Amino acid sequence: MMSSLALLVGNSSDQNLVKTFFYPRAIEAIWSLLVEYKIISPVKYGAQISAVLMQGFITYCYLIELHCLTPQYYKAIHRFSSITEGEKKTVAAVYACTVNDLKSYYKNHNFE
């Protein structure tokens, strides 16, 4: 309950960052429930592994699948990541390569 207090008293512009921190915790909770109800077998450090995989998925979406993110979510991650100019160029290059690959594969689709 205390961790959700930041959503109530925090600055509204910072709430997207706080929500991003809740994703791994939600995955850990879902993992624990699945183990508790014996839907899956317990794995040592399974909750932590699933949280790491979820953060990896968020990073993958941010770097590779930019066209799938809403502009507001992309801007929030981008603003809070505080990346350097070199990292911005790397992200832009990966995005350009991804879009070019998609354009060559899906010739009839209009990418923006």
ChimeraX attribute file (.defattr): number of C-alpha atoms within 10 A of each C-alpha:
attribute: neighborCount
match mode: 1-to-1
recipient: residues
	/A:1	5
	/A:2	6
	/A:3	8
	/A:4	12
	/A:5	9
	/A:6	15
	/A:7	15
	/A:8	9
	/A:9	9
	/A:10	12
	/A:11	10
	/A:12	11
	/A:13	9
	/A:14	13
	/A:15	16
	/A:16	17
	/A:17	16
	/A:18	15
	/A:19	13
	/A:20	15
	/A:21	12
	/A:22	14
	/A:23	15
	/A:24	21
	/A:25	16
	/A:26	14
	/A:27	19
	/A:28	20
	/A:29	14
	/A:30	14
	/A:31	19
	/A:32	16
	/A:33	13
	/A:34	14
	/A:35	16
	/A:36	12
	/A:37	9
	/A:38	10
	/A:39	10
	/A:40	12
	/A:41	11
	/A:42	14
	/A:43	9
	/A:44	8
	/A:45	8
	/A:46	15
	/A:47	21
	/A:48	15
	/A:49	15
	/A:50	17
	/A:51	19
	/A:52	15
	/A:53	14
	/A:54	18
	/A:55	16
	/A:56	12
	/A:57	12
	/A:58	16
	/A:59	13
	/A:60	12
	/A:61	15
	/A:62	19
	/A:63	16
	/A:64	16
	/A:65	15
	/A:66	17
	/A:67	15
	/A:68	10
	/A:69	12
	/A:70	9
	/A:71	10
	/A:72	10
	/A:73	14
	/A:74	15
	/A:75	12
	/A:76	16
	/A:77	16
	/A:78	13
	/A:79	11
	/A:80	11
	/A:81	10
	/A:82	10
	/A:83	12
	/A:84	9
	/A:85	9
	/A:86	9
	/A:87	11
	/A:88	13
	/A:89	12
	/A:90	13
	/A:91	17
	/A:92	13
	/A:93	13
	/A:94	16
	/A:95	18
	/A:96	13
	/A:97	13
	/A:98	17
	/A:99	18
	/A:100	13
	/A:101	11
	/A:102	13
	/A:103	14
	/A:104	11
	/A:105	10
	/A:106	11
	/A:107	9
	/A:108	8
	/A:109	10
	/A:110	7
	/A:111	11
	/A:112	5
